[in-house]
Structure formats: structure tokens, C-alpha cells
Amino acid sequence: MKNLLFFLIIAVVFSACTKDKIEALPPITQEGANTFGCVINGKIYLPKGFEQNKPNFQMIVDPTFNGNLNIRTFRKENGVTQSFGFTCYSVIGTGAFELPGDIYPLYAKDLNSNDCYFVTSNNNFRSGIVNISRYDLANGIISGTFEFKLYDDQISCDTIFITQGRFDKKL
């Protein structure tokens, strides 16, 4: 009986150690935590992987050029590079920015094959919102949440639902 209990304990310990890390969205913060995440068609999307010297989560802010806020991310895994980002114009403080209007999202299911490649010139973006909750250039912190619905009758790709989006970047 002692041997059976011993082997059972060992099996439980080893099985706990070998489980894969489950991905989870980062919390919604406003402290410059350098986090980004969303759910794309029911699956968690987090920036991941490396490509030359490019960061997998990048934000460019230019308040002097139409209030330009540009976010670009990629996820490189198992030879597939997925990309998502958006540009907002007229961002000079906190507030909500809606589609159609001053938001231009970009999504590619696989950059290597142009599979489900949505770009702003396709006029295929029909709804979305970006809420900027912290716009603090003095401390170099921009944070917010977002969601989009992307679709196009011209390409053979399912509608893309991007929900629970959040970002918190220290510039």
C-alpha cells in the first residue's frame, strides 16, 4: 500500500510539472506594463516569437502628425506568422474612437501565404472601437482596450471577431 501511494504521489508531481503553460490574456492595466492581448475568433492572441530585430509588440505615437497612434504585433509560431494591429488618427488624449472613421485595422492570418489578409484599402472593416484609457506622454504611457469585426465579401475568409483587446505600453 505504501508503494502504491508513493508511486501515485510521484505520478501526480511529474504530471503537474509537464503540463504546458496555458496562455491567458494579460490584465487590463494603465501602468506601462508593455502588455498586449486579445481574442481572435475565440482563441487568445498574444505577441510571440522573434523576427530579426523586430519587437513583436510595437507602438508608435506622433501627436504632431494628426494624433497618429500605430500599434503593430505579430505572433510567430510553428512557421506561421500571424499579424494584427491598427492605426488611430486624431488621438491626442483619452476617449473612444470608432469605425468607420479614424481607425484602420490590419489583420493577417498567415503573413507567409497572405491567407485572410485584411488591409484598410479593401474597405472591409465594418465595426470596431478603440478606447484610450490613459494617454500620458509626460510619463510615456498609453493604455486602452479594443474590439473589431472584420469581414469582406470579396475574399474567402471567415469573419474575424477580435474581442477583449487590451494594451498597456511604456514608450
C-alpha positions as CSV (number, residue, x, y, z in Angstrom):
1,M,0.0,0.0,0.0
2,K,2.8,2.4,0.8
3,N,4.5,1.7,-2.5
4,L,1.2,2.4,-4.4
5,L,0.8,5.7,-2.5
6,F,4.4,6.6,-3.2
7,F,4.1,6.0,-7.0
8,L,0.8,7.8,-7.1
9,I,2.3,10.9,-5.5
10,I,5.3,10.8,-7.9
11,A,3.0,10.5,-10.9
12,V,0.9,13.5,-9.8
13,V,4.1,15.6,-9.2
14,F,5.5,14.7,-12.6
15,S,2.3,15.3,-14.4
16,A,2.0,18.7,-12.8
17,C,5.5,19.6,-13.9
18,T,5.0,18.6,-17.5
19,K,1.8,20.4,-18.3
20,D,2.1,23.1,-20.9
21,K,1.7,26.7,-19.8
22,I,-1.8,27.8,-20.6
23,E,-1.9,31.2,-22.3
24,A,-4.1,33.8,-20.7
25,L,-4.8,37.4,-21.6
26,P,-2.8,40.0,-19.6
27,P,-4.8,42.0,-17.1
28,I,-6.2,45.4,-18.2
29,T,-3.7,47.9,-16.7
30,Q,-2.6,51.5,-17.1
31,E,0.9,51.5,-15.7
32,G,3.1,50.9,-18.8
33,A,3.3,47.1,-18.3
34,N,4.2,46.5,-22.0
35,T,1.3,44.1,-22.5
36,F,-1.0,43.4,-25.4
37,G,-3.6,40.7,-25.9
38,C,-6.9,39.9,-27.5
39,V,-9.2,37.0,-28.5
40,I,-9.4,36.4,-32.3
41,N,-12.2,34.1,-33.2
42,G,-12.3,32.5,-29.8
43,K,-8.5,32.0,-29.5
44,I,-6.2,34.0,-27.3
45,Y,-3.7,36.1,-29.4
46,L,-0.6,37.3,-27.6
47,P,2.5,38.7,-29.4
48,K,5.1,35.9,-29.5
49,G,8.3,35.0,-31.3
50,F,11.2,36.7,-32.9
51,E,11.8,38.0,-36.4
52,Q,15.2,39.6,-36.9
53,N,15.4,42.6,-34.6
54,K,11.7,43.5,-34.7
55,P,9.8,43.6,-31.5
56,N,6.6,41.5,-31.5
57,F,4.7,44.4,-29.9
58,Q,5.4,47.9,-31.2
59,M,3.6,51.2,-30.6
60,I,4.4,54.5,-32.5
61,V,2.9,57.7,-31.3
62,D,3.1,61.0,-33.1
63,P,0.8,63.7,-31.6
64,T,2.1,66.2,-34.1
65,F,1.0,64.2,-37.2
66,N,-2.8,64.0,-36.9
67,G,-2.6,62.4,-33.5
68,N,-1.2,59.2,-35.0
69,L,-1.2,56.1,-32.8
70,N,0.1,53.0,-34.5
71,I,0.1,49.5,-32.9
72,R,1.7,46.5,-34.6
73,T,2.0,43.0,-33.3
74,F,3.0,39.6,-34.6
75,R,2.8,36.0,-33.4
76,K,5.4,33.7,-34.9
77,E,4.8,30.0,-34.0
78,N,5.5,26.7,-35.9
79,G,6.5,28.5,-39.1
80,V,3.3,30.6,-39.2
81,T,3.4,34.4,-38.7
82,Q,0.1,35.9,-37.7
83,S,-0.2,39.7,-37.5
84,F,-2.6,42.2,-36.0
85,G,-2.5,45.9,-35.5
86,F,-4.3,49.2,-36.0
87,T,-3.7,52.8,-36.6
88,C,-5.8,55.6,-35.0
89,Y,-5.8,59.2,-36.1
90,S,-6.8,62.2,-34.0
91,V,-5.6,60.7,-30.8
92,I,-4.5,63.5,-28.5
93,G,-6.0,62.2,-25.3
94,T,-8.3,59.7,-23.8
95,G,-11.6,58.7,-25.4
96,A,-13.4,56.3,-27.7
97,F,-12.6,56.1,-31.4
98,E,-15.0,54.2,-33.7
99,L,-15.2,52.6,-37.1
100,P,-15.9,53.8,-39.6
101,G,-13.8,56.9,-39.0
102,D,-10.4,57.3,-37.5
103,I,-9.3,53.6,-37.0
104,Y,-7.6,51.5,-39.6
105,P,-7.1,47.8,-38.5
106,L,-4.8,45.3,-40.2
107,Y,-5.0,41.5,-39.8
108,A,-3.2,38.6,-41.5
109,K,-3.9,35.0,-40.5
110,D,-0.6,33.9,-42.1
111,L,1.8,36.6,-43.5
112,N,3.7,33.9,-45.3
113,S,0.8,32.9,-47.5
114,N,-1.4,36.1,-47.5
115,D,-4.2,33.9,-46.0
116,C,-7.0,36.1,-44.8
117,Y,-5.1,39.3,-45.3
118,F,-7.3,42.3,-44.3
119,V,-5.9,45.7,-45.1
120,T,-7.5,49.1,-44.9
121,S,-7.6,49.6,-48.7
122,N,-10.0,46.7,-49.1
123,N,-12.8,48.7,-47.4
124,N,-13.7,45.5,-45.5
125,F,-13.8,46.8,-41.9
126,R,-17.3,47.5,-40.7
127,S,-17.2,47.8,-37.0
128,G,-14.8,48.5,-34.2
129,I,-13.8,50.6,-31.3
130,V,-10.6,51.6,-29.5
131,N,-11.0,53.1,-26.1
132,I,-7.9,55.0,-24.9
133,S,-8.0,55.0,-21.1
134,R,-4.6,56.5,-20.5
135,Y,-2.7,58.9,-22.8
136,D,0.2,60.2,-20.7
137,L,3.0,61.4,-22.9
138,A,4.8,63.0,-20.0
139,N,5.3,59.6,-18.4
140,G,5.4,57.7,-21.8
141,I,2.3,55.5,-21.1
142,I,-0.6,54.7,-23.4
143,S,-3.2,52.2,-22.5
144,G,-6.6,51.1,-23.8
145,T,-9.0,48.4,-24.9
146,F,-10.4,47.5,-28.4
147,E,-12.6,45.2,-30.4
148,F,-13.2,44.8,-34.1
149,K,-15.4,42.8,-36.6
150,L,-13.6,42.4,-39.9
151,Y,-15.2,40.9,-43.0
152,D,-15.1,41.1,-46.8
153,D,-17.4,39.5,-49.3
154,Q,-14.6,39.5,-51.9
155,I,-12.2,37.1,-50.2
156,S,-12.8,33.5,-49.0
157,C,-12.1,34.1,-45.3
158,D,-14.4,33.8,-42.3
159,T,-15.5,37.0,-40.5
160,I,-12.8,37.9,-38.0
161,F,-14.1,38.7,-34.5
162,I,-11.4,40.4,-32.3
163,T,-12.7,40.9,-28.8
164,Q,-11.4,41.5,-25.2
165,G,-8.4,43.5,-26.7
166,R,-6.1,45.4,-24.3
167,F,-2.8,47.2,-24.5
168,D,-0.6,49.0,-22.0
169,K,2.7,50.3,-23.4
170,K,5.6,52.2,-21.9
171,L,7.1,54.2,-24.8
